[in-house]
């Protein structure tokens, strides 16, 4: 496939706002997870990756109908790292109707609905007047908000395929650009903390009481996090060092909440990404694992990675840094991969103290310096919605 330039990117997570905060935490091995103090989630004995300052964000008056925690987090992310200015420059190159918006989410603004339902008994079982479903809880809200916040008029779509949502936006944007619908695209993902995910995953017995420990022999589940990340994809940008080289999607539909035990869907997604990028497995220098810290997921992914890449390719899960940011996990970990390539290191699988002996792939327990040219990022969602991204350096552009 034709590679696309990744000309700008940003991420805000529990590690801080902007890519400098992400980079320093990755290099220092510093986690953003803390004991849950979010709303009634504090009733749960668990750790979360909460972004500081989200509730202090104010949206422009013209976008007041979008006001909710999820869109405030999106605004925080869009304001970091000069991302809005980069999009404005792209508008000068292409026109605002030629830049698409593709954003992944699993929660959207569901927390706003949770707050509204608390007032039912006070309003004769009617939702409060301030509640606006279309601008908050509606899944499309996040794509519409980003589009209007940036002043764009190209095609816009929200993708909600659980934990693969903001990886699949790269594939959707590539198809739109290839089809001629747009010349560039803002891709990203935003998911914010809410009680539905905290208590929902707890009911599934998938939430760890301690910090999540992907690939560890004593892993007990995931830690929920939140994040907002964005990247600007362009058909032509000779000065961009980063490239989207390939993507792979699959839907194995093995089980509603459990992966295929041999990772067949994961293998299909990873192989499709390699094929589109016209790369062999040995040419991948590092793999960012989906690695949630749940028993079934980590083992199945390890089997899939080992089957396709053998046991020498360095890999790690970075969810020990941020928690599982669900619909934002794809963009968050794609940004981590871009940072790793740009700054020459492979991050560790944080909190993994004793590697599970059944995990055969080469999990990094410590970060290491490494010249990375091609990296793979895995995002696997409930119901077998899988997506793998192959990202690479443009060797023609000097650092």
ZIJO-V297718 format. One record per backbone hydrogen bond with DSSP energy under -0.5 kcal/mol. NH is the residue of the N-H (numbers start at 1). CO is the residue of the C=O. E is the energy in kcal/mol with one decimal. If there is no record, write none. Layout:
{{NH,CO,E} {NH,CO,E}}
This chain:
{{4,244,-1.8} {5,234,-2.4} {6,242,-2.6} {7,5,-0.8} {7,232,-1.9} {8,232,-0.7} {10,230,-2.4} {12,228,-2.4} {13,16,-2.4} {16,13,-2.0} {18,11,-0.9} {18,16,-0.5} {22,18,-1.3} {23,19,-2.9} {24,20,-2.3} {25,21,-1.7} {26,22,-2.4} {27,23,-2.4} {28,24,-2.1} {29,25,-1.2} {30,25,-2.2} {31,29,-0.5} {32,321,-2.9} {34,48,-2.4} {36,46,-2.6} {39,37,-0.7} {41,38,-2.2} {42,39,-1.3} {43,40,-1.9} {44,41,-2.0} {46,44,-1.4} {47,208,-0.6} {47,210,-0.5} {48,34,-2.9} {49,224,-2.2} {50,48,-0.7} {52,50,-0.5} {54,51,-0.9} {56,53,-1.1} {57,54,-1.6} {63,60,-2.2} {64,61,-1.6} {66,63,-2.0} {67,64,-1.8} {72,68,-2.2} {73,69,-2.3} {74,70,-1.9} {75,71,-2.3} {76,72,-2.3} {77,73,-2.2} {78,74,-2.6} {79,75,-1.6} {80,77,-1.1} {82,79,-0.5} {83,80,-2.1} {84,78,-1.1} {86,82,-2.0} {87,83,-2.2} {88,84,-2.1} {89,85,-2.0} {90,86,-1.8} {91,87,-2.2} {92,88,-1.5} {93,89,-1.3} {94,90,-2.8} {95,91,-1.8} {98,95,-1.7} {99,96,-0.6} {100,98,-0.5} {100,184,-2.5} {101,155,-2.5} {102,186,-2.8} {103,157,-2.1} {104,188,-2.5} {105,159,-2.0} {109,136,-1.7} {110,107,-1.4} {112,109,-1.6} {113,109,-0.8} {114,110,-2.1} {115,111,-2.2} {116,112,-2.0} {117,113,-2.5} {118,114,-0.9} {119,116,-1.6} {120,117,-1.2} {123,119,-0.8} {123,120,-1.4} {124,121,-0.5} {125,120,-2.5} {126,120,-0.6} {126,123,-1.0} {131,128,-1.5} {136,132,-0.7} {136,133,-1.2} {138,133,-2.4} {141,138,-1.7} {142,139,-0.9} {144,140,-2.6} {145,141,-2.9} {146,142,-2.3} {147,143,-2.3} {148,144,-2.4} {149,145,-3.1} {150,146,-2.0} {151,148,-0.6} {152,147,-2.7} {153,96,-3.3} {154,96,-0.8} {154,99,-1.0} {157,101,-2.4} {159,103,-2.5} {161,162,-0.5} {164,161,-1.4} {165,162,-1.7} {166,327,-0.7} {167,164,-1.5} {168,164,-2.4} {169,165,-0.8} {170,167,-1.2} {171,167,-0.7} {172,168,-2.4} {173,169,-2.6} {174,170,-2.2} {175,171,-2.2} {176,172,-2.1} {177,173,-2.5} {178,174,-2.7} {179,175,-1.9} {180,177,-1.0} {181,176,-2.2} {182,176,-0.8} {183,98,-2.7} {184,98,-1.4} {185,233,-2.4} {186,100,-3.1} {187,185,-0.7} {187,231,-2.8} {188,102,-1.7} {189,229,-2.1} {190,104,-2.2} {191,227,-1.9} {198,194,-1.6} {199,195,-2.7} {200,196,-1.7} {201,197,-2.6} {202,198,-1.4} {203,199,-2.1} {204,200,-1.4} {205,202,-1.5} {206,201,-2.4} {208,222,-2.4} {213,221,-0.5} {216,213,-2.0} {217,354,-3.2} {219,216,-1.5} {221,293,-1.7} {222,206,-3.1} {224,47,-0.6} {225,324,-2.4} {226,49,-1.7} {227,191,-1.8} {228,12,-2.4} {229,189,-2.3} {230,10,-2.0} {231,187,-2.8} {232,8,-2.6} {233,185,-3.0} {233,231,-0.6} {234,5,-2.4} {235,183,-2.0} {240,237,-1.8} {242,6,-0.7} {243,392,-2.3} {244,4,-2.7} {245,243,-0.8} {245,390,-2.4} {246,390,-1.6} {248,388,-2.3} {250,386,-1.9} {252,384,-1.4} {253,383,-0.7} {263,260,-2.2} {267,263,-2.6} {268,264,-2.1} {269,265,-2.1} {270,266,-2.6} {271,267,-2.7} {272,268,-2.0} {273,269,-2.0} {274,270,-2.1} {275,271,-2.5} {276,272,-2.5} {277,273,-1.9} {278,274,-0.8} {278,275,-0.8} {279,274,-2.3} {283,280,-1.9} {284,281,-1.5} {285,283,-0.5} {285,374,-2.8} {286,374,-0.8} {287,314,-1.8} {288,376,-3.2} {289,287,-0.8} {289,316,-2.8} {298,294,-1.9} {299,295,-1.5} {300,296,-2.3} {301,297,-2.5} {302,298,-2.2} {303,299,-2.1} {304,300,-2.1} {305,301,-3.0} {306,302,-2.6} {307,303,-2.0} {308,304,-1.6} {309,305,-3.3} {310,306,-1.5} {312,309,-0.5} {315,362,-2.2} {316,287,-1.8} {321,318,-1.6} {322,318,-1.0} {323,319,-2.6} {324,223,-4.2} {325,323,-0.9} {328,325,-2.6} {329,326,-1.9} {332,328,-2.3} {333,329,-2.5} {334,330,-1.6} {335,331,-2.5} {336,332,-1.8} {337,333,-1.8} {338,334,-2.2} {339,335,-2.7} {340,336,-2.3} {341,337,-2.3} {342,338,-2.6} {343,339,-2.4} {344,340,-0.9} {345,340,-1.9} {346,368,-3.0} {347,345,-0.5} {349,364,-2.9} {350,348,-1.3} {352,349,-1.6} {353,351,-1.0} {356,215,-2.6} {359,356,-2.1} {360,358,-0.8} {362,313,-0.6} {363,361,-1.7} {364,315,-2.6} {365,363,-0.6} {368,346,-2.0} {370,344,-1.7} {372,370,-1.0} {373,371,-0.5} {375,391,-2.6} {376,286,-2.3} {377,389,-2.4} {378,288,-2.6} {379,387,-2.4} {381,385,-2.9} {383,255,-0.6} {383,256,-0.9} {384,381,-1.4} {385,381,-0.7} {385,382,-0.7} {386,250,-2.7} {386,384,-1.0} {387,379,-2.4} {388,248,-2.5} {389,377,-2.5} {390,246,-3.0} {391,375,-2.7} {391,389,-0.6} {392,243,-2.3} {393,373,-1.8} {394,241,-3.5} {395,393,-1.0} {397,394,-1.9} {398,396,-0.5}}
